């Protein structure tokens, strides 16, 4: 049987057009964009054309896009450099308890350096109360980092509301939009976002490349030191082939394409939930089904150990996950579900994440659901 990949929140397969343009760039535009000869100038022109296209997707200036290695570097750059460069103005940072490890581990590092971090709680649906955020905001708060959409349960955070409050406060507002950029229309200037992290491999682009949006109005020191690439904002020779692949992936993500995918993913979810109900499977949706990313569906199957369920599905050629790929291979329970339900709730060990993407169709989803129901009934 054909294998079925349903772990697109972890990483996505590269689009064929992305692979083609990357191969072409490696073969034909191999010059260093910083070199002044013909080969370098050709590479530099390509780099700036791509920058312009990506900037247009966010309706920002091309100069506000800094190419890097992906979401983790973007998060680290935004958080660490903001904190270190503004510590004379305050030592207080705000984030949430359900952030990606690239944010949470960076915050822990800054705590070791003497910074104070407030980790905002969420309710049992994974929602962040704007009143909690407002109460946490202080005169000495220098940075707020709240993800746009959660990578495990899909919840969309109240970014617009936070941005509105931040316009009256001098703190910098960063959002990790890695999981949301491929499906949501994000306009940083309109939303009051100062820094925004993106990774190409979440949008059918290559791994190891991404970008950081930096509002021209704010100062941010370079995280990497060395050459003068990216206008002295990020040292290191640019990965032109990877950036070209990312540019093509962004180009393919038109508003019409995003809406088409939204509708398709909603139908996938409807198929799964309808069949589970028909089969009288005891399950619960983790997160807020009315306010989430369309491609993520996180379910608790009551009385069924998630690791056992994943193993049986894998033997059938079906790939789903228990949560963030960045914690895969460890025995650590989901920090997102712990924040929602507490450390001892059964959902911690009984939940799985199904995430849709390029290449999935109704037939695959129906096959997944039939096998899922069969496995659950056998286990129980």
N, C-alpha and C positions, 0 to 999 in steps of 0.2 A: 504493500500500500504506500501511496505517496505520503512522505512526512509532512506534518503541518506545523508551521512556526507561528506561535502566538505569544511571543515575548518581545514585542516591538518596543515596549517601554524600556527594555534593557539596551537594545541596539536594533537597528533596522538594516535590512539588506540594501546594498547600494543599487540605485536605479541604473538600468543599462546605459542610459544617456550620460550618467555621471561617470561610469567606468570608461566609456568611449572618450569623453573629453579629457579625462585624466591621462589616458594612454597617449592621446594626441599631444597634450602639453608636455609630457615627459620626453616624447620623441622630438618635438619641434620647437619648444620654448624652454630650453634647458638653461638659459643664461641666468646669472645672478641679478635680481632686480636692482641691486645697488651698484652694479658695474656701469661705467659710462660709455662703453662701446655699444655697437649695434645690437649684439645679442642681449646685453643687459637692458638697453632701452626698450627693446621689444618685450622683454619680460615685465619691465616696470609698467608699460602701457597696459598689458593684460591685467596686472595686479590692480591698477587703478580703475579699469573698466569694471572689474568684478566688485571692487569696493563700492562703486557707484550703484550697481545693481542691488547689492545687499542693503545699502543705506536706504534705497527707495522702498524696500519692503517694510521698513520701520518709519518711513517718512522723516528721516534724520539727515544730517549733512554727512557726505562721504568721509570727511575728516574725523567724524565722531566714531568711526569703526576702526578697531584695532584688531588685526588678525593675531591669533594665538594657537595654542595646541588643544583648546577645548574648554569644556565647562569647569573642570577642576582648577585649571590655571586661571580662568576668568574669575571664579569665586575667590580664590586665594589672593589674586591681585587686588580686586575690589575691596575686600575686607581688610587684609593686612596693611596694604598701603594707605588706605583711608585712615585706619586706626593709628598707625605710627606717625603719619604726617599731621594729624589733628589732635594728638594727645594733650597738647597744651591747652586745648579748648575744653577738654573733658575726657573721661576714661570709661564712659558708659555706652554699651552697645545693646541693641535689641534684635532678637531673632525669634523663631518659633521652635517648639519642641519636635516638629515633624519635618525639619529641613533635611536636605540631602547631606550625606556625610561630608561632602566637600565643603559645606558651610559649617556644620556642627563641629567637625574636627578642627577647623580653622579657628572657630570661636574658643574652643578649649585651649588651643595654643596661645591665644591672646590672653586668656585668663591666667596662664602661667607667667605671662609678662606683666601682670598686675591690673589688667582691664577687668571691669565688672560687666557681666553679660546677663541680661534678662531673657529667659527662655519662656516665651508666651505659651500658655496651655491651649488645648483645643477641646471641644466637647466630644461626646460619644459618636458624633457624625463627622468628626474631623474639622469642624468649623472653627475659625478664629473669630472671637468677638472683637469688634472694633473698639468697644468700650474698654476692653482689657489693654488693647494697644495704647489707647489714649491715656489711660491711667499710668502706663509704664513710661511714657515719654517724659523726659526730664530736661532741665536746663543744660545739664552736662552730657546729654546724649549726643554722640557725634556720628553714629552710624545706625541705620536700620537695614536689616537684610531679611526679606520675606520672600519666599519662593512664589512664582506666579501660579504654578499648578503642581500638585504633589505627584511624585513619581510612583507611589505605591497605591494610593486610593483614588487619585485623580482629582481631588478637590481643588477648585479654583479659590485662591485666597482673595481677600478684599483689597486688591491693589489700588483700585481707583479711590477708595475711601482713605486708604493710608496716604496715597499721594496727595490728596486734598489737604490732609492734616499737615503733611510735611512741607507744604508750600509756605506755611506760617512758622516753620522751624528751620534753624540753620543746619541741622543734621543732614548727612548724605543718605539717599535712599537707593539701595541696591536690591535687585531681584534676580534670582536664578530662574531664568525662563527656558531652561534646556528642554524640559518636558512639554512646555506649552507652545513654543515658537512655531512648531509644525502644524498647529491646528487653530490657534487663536490669532485674531488681528490685534497686534500690540503696537501702540503708538506712544513711545517713551515720553516725548515732550508733552503730549496731551495729558498723560497720566502722572506727570511729576516724577518720573523715574530718572535718576542720575546715572546709574550704572546697571548694565544688564548683560548677563552671561548666556552664551549660546554654544552648542556643540553640534557639529555637522552630522555625526553618526546617528543622531536621533531623527533626522529628516531625510533618510535614504542617501546621505552623503558619506564621505570616507571617515574613518576613525583618525584620531590624532590631530584634528584641526577644528577650529571654532573662531569665535570673535567676542570681543567685549565692546559693548556700546559705552562710550563715555561722553556725557554731556559736556560740551565745550565750556560751559559756564563754571565747571569745577576743576580744581587742581588734583592730579593724581600722579605721584611719582612712579617711575618704571619699576616693575617687580623684578625683571631680569636686567642685569647690567652687562654691557659689552659694546657691540656695534651700535650704529645710529639708525637701525631699521625702524620702520613704523614711526618716522619722525621723532626718534629718540624715546618712543613710548614703550617699545618692546624689542629688546635686543635679540638677535638671531636671524639668520637668513630665512626669508619667508618660504614656506612650503607651497610653491606656486601650483604644482599639480593638485595637491590637496585642496587648496583654496579655490582652484578652478572647479573642482568637483563639488565643493560646497556651494559655489556660485550657481552652478547648474541646478543643484537640488533646490536652492531658493527660487530660482527662475521657474521651476516646475510647480512650485507651491503657489499657484495663483489663488485669488479669493474664491473663484469658481471651483477650483480643485479642492480647496479646503472644505467648502460647503458640501461638495459631492461626497467626500470622505466622511464628514459628519453624519450625513444621512445613511451612508452604508454602515457605519459603525453602530449607529442607533438601531438599525435593523438587526445587526449581529447580536446585540445585547437583547433585543426583543425575542429573537429566536431562542437564545439560551434560557432566558428566564421563563418563557412560555413553556418550554419542554420540561424544565425542572419542576414547574408547578404541576404540569400534567402527571409527572411521575411521582408527585408528592415527596420530593426530596426536601429535607429540612435544611434550609440555608438562610443566610442573612447577607445583605449587601453591606460591605464596609465602606463608609464614606457617605457623602451626600449625593444621591442619584439625580437631584434636581440642579446641582451646581458643580459639575465636574467635566474633566476632559473626556471627550466621547470615546477615545480609543482605549481607556482603562476601565476594567471591571474587576473589582476585588470582592471575592466571595468567601464567606465562612460556611463550610459544610459541617454541620454539627455532629460531633462524634466520630469524625474522620480525620486522622492525622494527615496534615498537609504533605509531609515528606513522603509518606507511603503513597498518597494519591499521585504525587509528581512522579514517583518511580514507576508506578503502573502505567501512567500516561506516556512516559518516556519509552517504555517497552513497546508501546503501540505507535511510536513515531511522532508523538505530539509533545510539543515544547511549550510549557507555561512556567510560571515561577511562583515563589512565595513572597517576592518583594524586590527590593533594590538589588541589582546585579553587583553593586559595589560591596555587598555583604555576603555574596554567594560563597559557599565553601566554608562558612563559619557556622557555629551553633548558636550565634547570637539571635535572639528573637527580634521581631520587627519593632523598632523604636517608635514607629508611627502608630501601630496598633496598641502598643503599651501606653502611649500618650493619650489615646482615645479611651481605652477600656481599663487601664491599670495592668500591673505586671502579672496578675494571676488569672486573668480571664481566659477561658478555653479558646477564644478566637485567636489568641496569639499562636497557637499550634495547629489551628484548624482552618487557616485561611490561605487562599491562593490568588494570584493575580493573573488575569487573562488580558492580554493587550494586543489590539488589532493593528494591521498595517498593510503595506503594499504586498499584493500577491494573495491575500485572503479573499475568499468568496463564500457565498451562502452554503455551498456544498460542504466546504471544509468545516464551517461552523456547525452544521447539522451533524456531521460525522463526529466532531469533538463532543457535542452534547450527548449523542447516543452512547458513545464509549464512556464518557464521564458518568452518566447515570448507571450504566452497567457495572462499572468499577465500584461506585459508591454502594450500590446494593449488595455487591459481593463482599465488600469490606465489612459492612454493617450486619 
